[in-house]
Amino acid sequence: MWIPGSDRIAFYSVQNGSPGVFLQSADGTGTTQRLTKSYALPKEAIEQARMHDYEGVPVRVVDPEHLIAMALQAGGAARRERAWQLLQSGGVNRQRVRAILDKHGVPGDIPDDV
């Protein structure tokens, strides 16, 4: 999944016997970062992703609400910071983020404004 406006891609993979969504530079350099701890949330994100044509290649684009939820689920200061930055970028349905977090049991306080 290509992340619009980013030089990184998110992708589903099974690593060390554990399925999940991972983040890596689009050119394949650097380290691979796990975004999820369980499979239900990324599965839902992929199922609800919209199709996008990227230079003739169909790709799924995950909505920002699911990206925020997966970052918060994965935990860690850097991931929380990325979730916060995405939340501040605008165009995020905060009520939907809260619903996704509640559905998947992910702790997180999403304010009405930033």
C-alpha positions as CSV (number, residue, x, y, z in Angstrom):
1,M,0.0,0.0,0.0
2,W,1.4,3.3,-1.0
3,I,1.0,6.2,1.5
4,P,0.1,9.3,-0.4
5,G,2.6,12.1,0.0
6,S,5.1,9.7,1.5
7,D,8.3,8.0,0.4
8,R,7.3,4.9,2.3
9,I,5.0,1.9,1.7
10,A,3.0,-0.2,4.1
11,F,2.6,-3.8,3.2
12,Y,1.1,-7.1,4.6
13,S,3.5,-9.9,5.3
14,V,4.1,-12.9,7.5
15,Q,7.4,-12.4,9.3
16,N,8.6,-14.9,11.9
17,G,5.3,-16.8,11.6
18,S,3.3,-13.7,12.5
19,P,1.1,-11.9,10.0
20,G,0.9,-8.1,10.1
21,V,1.4,-4.8,8.4
22,F,4.9,-3.4,8.0
23,L,6.3,0.0,6.9
24,Q,9.4,0.5,4.8
25,S,11.0,3.0,2.4
26,A,9.4,2.7,-1.1
27,D,12.9,2.1,-2.6
28,G,13.4,-0.9,-0.3
29,T,16.2,0.6,1.7
30,G,16.3,1.0,5.5
31,T,14.7,-1.1,8.2
32,T,11.3,-2.7,8.1
33,Q,9.0,-1.6,10.9
34,R,6.1,-3.6,12.2
35,L,2.9,-1.5,12.5
36,T,0.6,-4.0,14.0
37,K,0.5,-6.5,16.9
38,S,-2.5,-8.4,15.7
39,Y,-4.1,-9.2,12.4
40,A,-7.7,-8.1,12.8
41,L,-7.1,-4.4,12.5
42,P,-4.8,-4.5,9.4
43,K,-7.1,-7.1,7.8
44,E,-10.0,-4.6,8.2
45,A,-7.8,-1.7,6.9
46,I,-6.8,-3.7,3.8
47,E,-10.4,-4.8,3.1
48,Q,-11.6,-1.2,3.4
49,A,-8.7,0.3,1.4
50,R,-9.5,2.1,-1.8
51,M,-7.9,1.2,-5.1
52,H,-5.6,3.8,-6.6
53,D,-3.7,3.8,-9.9
54,Y,0.0,4.6,-9.2
55,E,1.8,5.0,-12.5
56,G,-0.3,2.2,-14.1
57,V,0.0,-0.1,-11.1
58,P,-3.2,-0.7,-9.0
59,V,-2.5,-0.2,-5.3
60,R,-4.6,-0.2,-2.2
61,V,-4.5,3.0,-0.2
62,V,-5.4,2.6,3.5
63,D,-7.4,5.5,5.0
64,P,-5.8,7.7,7.6
65,E,-8.1,6.6,10.3
66,H,-6.9,3.0,10.0
67,L,-3.2,4.2,9.7
68,I,-3.6,6.1,13.0
69,A,-5.2,3.1,14.7
70,M,-2.5,0.7,13.5
71,A,0.2,3.1,14.7
72,L,-1.4,3.4,18.1
73,Q,-1.9,-0.4,18.3
74,A,1.8,-1.0,17.5
75,G,2.8,1.3,20.4
76,G,6.0,3.2,21.0
77,A,6.8,6.9,21.1
78,A,7.7,7.2,17.5
79,R,4.6,5.5,16.3
80,R,2.4,7.7,18.6
81,E,4.1,10.8,17.2
82,R,3.4,9.6,13.6
83,A,-0.2,9.0,14.5
84,W,-0.4,12.5,16.1
85,Q,1.1,14.1,13.0
86,L,-1.4,12.3,10.7
87,L,-4.2,13.4,13.0
88,Q,-3.0,17.0,12.8
89,S,-2.7,16.9,9.0
90,G,-6.5,17.3,8.6
91,G,-9.0,15.2,6.7
92,V,-9.2,12.7,9.5
93,N,-12.6,11.6,10.8
94,R,-11.9,11.6,14.5
95,Q,-15.1,9.9,15.4
96,R,-14.3,7.1,13.0
97,V,-10.8,6.8,14.6
98,R,-12.4,6.4,18.0
99,A,-14.8,3.8,16.7
100,I,-11.9,1.8,15.1
101,L,-9.9,2.0,18.3
102,D,-12.9,0.8,20.4
103,K,-13.7,-2.0,18.0
104,H,-10.2,-3.4,18.2
105,G,-9.5,-2.6,21.9
106,V,-6.7,-0.2,21.2
107,P,-6.1,2.4,23.9
108,G,-5.9,6.0,22.7
109,D,-7.4,9.4,23.5
110,I,-8.4,11.2,20.3
111,P,-9.3,14.9,21.1
112,D,-11.9,16.7,19.1
113,D,-9.4,19.3,18.1
114,V,-5.6,19.6,18.0
